[in-house]
Amino acid sequence: MELSAEYLREKLQHDLEAEHVEVEDTTPNRCASSFRVLVVSTKFEGKSLLQRHRLVNTCLAEELPHIHAFEQKTLTPEQWTREQQK
């Protein structure tokens, strides 16, 4: 499996019907073993932080065993709009 920030972005965007996805390879040499993601989706509405993270983890169930470190931020479109206005 070839992991990349672009691959993860496309998968998250498609599977979670996300309005906005950012994926950053945070590995010092960009060897695709550590990522930071931001996902904005209506699927997160009414869900707790843990439930949101579980949705992301389920989406990436095949990929996560190959990732050393994974940091995620999950927002609803309303939360994303408020954050953008700060």
C-alpha positions in Angstrom: 0.0 0.0 0.0 1.4 3.4 -1.1 0.5 5.9 1.6 0.6 9.6 0.8 -1.0 12.8 2.1 -3.0 13.0 -1.2 -4.2 9.4 -1.0 -5.4 10.0 2.6 -7.0 13.3 1.7 -9.0 11.8 -1.2 -10.1 8.8 0.8 -11.3 10.9 3.8 -13.0 13.4 1.5 -14.8 10.6 -0.4 -15.8 8.3 2.5 -16.8 11.0 5.0 -18.4 13.2 2.3 -16.1 16.0 3.7 -16.5 19.6 2.7 -12.8 20.3 3.5 -9.8 18.0 4.2 -6.2 18.9 5.0 -3.6 16.3 5.3 0.0 17.0 6.3 2.8 14.5 6.2 4.6 15.4 9.5 7.4 12.9 9.1 10.7 14.8 9.2 11.9 13.2 5.9 8.3 13.0 4.4 8.4 9.2 4.4 4.6 9.0 4.9 4.6 7.4 8.4 3.2 10.4 10.4 0.2 12.5 9.5 -1.9 15.4 10.8 -5.4 15.7 9.4 -8.2 18.2 9.6 -11.6 16.9 8.4 -14.8 19.0 8.1 -17.9 17.0 7.5 -21.7 17.1 8.2 -21.3 13.5 9.3 -19.8 14.8 12.5 -22.9 16.8 13.5 -24.4 15.7 16.8 -21.4 13.4 17.5 -19.0 13.5 20.4 -15.2 13.9 19.7 -14.7 10.2 20.3 -17.4 9.3 17.8 -15.9 11.6 15.2 -12.5 10.1 15.7 -13.9 6.6 15.4 -15.5 7.6 12.1 -12.1 8.7 10.8 -10.3 5.7 12.2 -12.9 3.4 10.6 -12.4 5.1 7.3 -8.7 4.6 7.5 -8.8 1.1 9.1 -6.6 -0.5 6.5 -4.1 2.4 6.5 -3.6 3.1 10.2 -1.6 0.0 10.9 1.0 1.4 8.5 1.1 4.8 10.1 3.4 5.5 13.1 1.7 8.7 14.3 -1.7 10.1 13.5 -3.2 13.4 14.7 -6.7 14.4 13.8 -9.0 17.4 14.2 -12.7 16.9 13.3 -15.1 19.7 12.8 -18.7 20.3 11.6 -19.1 22.9 8.8 -20.5 25.3 11.4 -17.5 24.9 13.7 -15.1 25.3 10.7 -16.9 28.6 9.7 -16.5 29.9 13.3 -12.9 28.8 13.4 -12.2 30.6 10.1 -13.6 33.8 11.5 -11.2 33.9 14.5 
